[in-house]
Amino acid sequence: MPTLGRELESILRWLRRTHPLPIPVRVYLTYRVPTDCNGMIEGDELPWHRNKWLRIRLRAGIPQIELRETLLHEWAHGLTALHQDHANSQMDHDSIFTHAYTSLVEEFQVAFSYLPLRRDRLW
């Protein structure tokens, strides 16, 4: 299995410190991600106490700039699950998710101003 590398590990440490989730998060680079996305989060349904950890799977082999964006995107889904009951429902990109994701991106751009994000891909 590919490793995250220093850059993504640094971003992950920042996320854990500044936007902690109530259960541990494991992040993997893998080729086992559905073909229609660059990443996915698993284990984020409520109630949280049923899960031992969240798993974020990022597609191996995509450009680093897309890995950054995808990690922020999936982390925002984890944050959103804290405020919504996603049990038995599909998570989508509603206003709560959009706010969480936008806040993460803005804080990321301050903390990691030397790492670009593609503005055309942010939503």
Beta strands, then each sheet from edge to edge (+ up, - down):
strand 1: 25-30
strand 2: 39-42
strand 3: 54-59
sheet 1: 1+ 3+ 2-
end
